[in-house]
């Protein structure tokens, strides 16, 4: 019961936040840190995941702040509608596509949540105009991938997804700085 | 023949040559690039001939006809190094080294036997190409768009691969979901389907990015063609999603072709070849695989020619390129097209005889034309380029003959 509530909350927040302005990055950074802390609780040596969580937060907070300063293009009503409506439709499709009875209930819920989060994030990255919004969508999809990797017990994919998240933020930052410079030079 | 060190050497060589090139003095960089890529190509060809795998890693020479795909990225690399203008701009060195890295990544991704590791390797190649554009002056927005596209594709393809591997039997709905996610994601990375215009337009910015469609399409189609065996289905089972992706690519690329400039038209024709290869790979069967390999080989041969045609004055290379891209009878693209038709239609063997009869006279005529025209031009500078173009055309011809013969030799095609 508790698990389904949590996963539903995760899907709902990811769908809603994919259409909103500045908050999704912080939300996804917090999710990464929470995942790493949860891994630390299970692991034999909790120091490394804890340090990684602190590192993720320390990297994401200034980057999110800088991204918000560099480009501030609020989502239009159309983008917001497409993101939320499309996200809901994709979630329903994910529920239909994952069959009942093949696995236990918790695994099915996990799989649905991961697929919905990934699809919503990719949709947001495709629809949004502002680079900050696209970056947030990609971060959202990476979170879904981390959930899926943790579900299937692939530690390497989990670490790779966390690394990719950092790379995404850095590339977005570099591109945006160049774009902002170009605008100043004009 | 069993040489256990051949495949590791072939896979590691491009990265070694990349680091050598980065440290090479600019005066000798071009000769070094040509020589190093030639050695890499030789190693890859030997490894593909020898077969086998690298013990302890997921790397293995692809089975069957697909093993031809292993040296293709390095062939593209060698051609582009040989066709590059002698006096490069100062910014070209980093681009040249990065091109070697791209080719190495594509070779590694082609050699992955496992679906998941192959997907991750393809993602690395695509993200590297996108980063090369993003750091080019004035192309930050295009680079970011390409990066976003590649990352989205990988984010869809990795869950697809995980689901496909985790589900034991090949019949359930979950399995279909994994297949669709995988093919859509990998197609997005390789510039198939709706992603084709973005990927083909981004090529004008940086040297490595000009070859990126070929470098990503080779491993992507190798893995999409091998999905049938992962699922435990018969090899001849058609993969409808891959076929639909290829057809969408062809439409999206052909429609803007009429209004495009000559150079852009060549790029779009490259997209048509890759789309046709996707259709052939999706159709499956012996003829489909052979057709996909033939079309990818022609794309790998013609990709560097497209890049070189714009940099120099119009010469023999451009003429050969146009003759080859026009899908006229004597060339490999046409052979691939014919094999694709064979794979898609069920009445395949009936078409083979007339096609071969039509091929031979056209072959002789167009070959004579192509040789006589550049001799009349009397231009001293592009002589070496003409020789290379003649070599490329000879390779196209020989490859087509071998592939058609191989596909028709073994009894029923499907």
Interface residues (C-beta under 8 A of the other chain):
Chain A: X97 X98 X99 X102 X114 X115 X118 X121 X122 X125 X126 X131 X134 X138 X141 X142 X144 X145 X148 X149 X152 X154 X157 X160 X164 X167 X168 X171 X172 X174 X175 X178 X179 X182
Chain B: X120 X127 X131 X134 X135 X138 X140 X141 X143 X144 X147 X148 X151 X152 X155 X156 X158 X159 X162 X166 X172 X173 X174 X177
